Amino acid sequence: MSISTNKLRLGPLPKTEIVKLTVALTVTLKADLERYAALHAQTYGEPVDAATLIPHMLESFMARDRGFRKTRGK
């Protein structure tokens, strides 16, 4: 399966400092994250697991949430 790099919202992953956090996911969400990780690895040529993607996905989601962004300055 071939996928264009403009098809994935999450681009190449930057190197960042991390803090460990434990989350519980549904079985379906975990499977979807694993499929996304496989597509991401295929698209960008670097292996990545679902756990590595989660913080980047959350950051992207929060950056696009207008209601949340409005509260940042308060």
N, C-alpha and C positions, 0 to 999 in steps of 0.2 A: 504494500500500500504506500503510495506516495502522497505527501501532503506539503502544500506550500507554506512557507514560513509566515505568510500573512494570515493564515487560518487560525493560528493560536494566539489568544489574547496575551498569554504570558510569554514574554520573550526570553532571551538568554538570561540565566540567573547570575546576579552579581555576587561577589564574595562579601559576606557581612558577618558581624559579631552576632552570636546567638545566645538565647536563654532557653533552657529546656522547659517545656510545658506539656503536660499529658492531657490528651483529649480523647473522647469516646465518639466513634463514628458508627453509622449504620453499616451493615454489610454491603448494601448497594452503593453507598457513597465511597466506601473503601475501594470497591471494585472499579468504580468510575475514576477515582484518583489514580489507581494503578494503570488504567488504560490511558489516562492523560499523560502520566509519566512516561509510558512507552512511546506515545506519539511525540512528546517533547524530546525525548532522547533521539528518536529517529529524525526529527526535524533539525535539531541543532548538533547532532553528532556526538553528544556527551551523555553517558549514562547518568540517570537521575532517578531517585526513588520518590514515592508519593510523599513521604514525611518531609523531604527536602522542599517539595513544591508548596506545601501548606502555608508556611509563613509568607511566601511571595504572593500567593493567591489572596490571602487575607489582606496584605498590604495594598494590593491592586484594588480589591473590592472597596476597602475603606477610603482610598484615595478618590474613588469615583462616586462615593456616597455624598450627595450634596447636603443632606441633613446633618451628617456627621461633620463635614467640612465647616459648616456654619458655626458649629459649637467650638471649634478649635481655637478661635480667637477670643472666646469668652472666658 
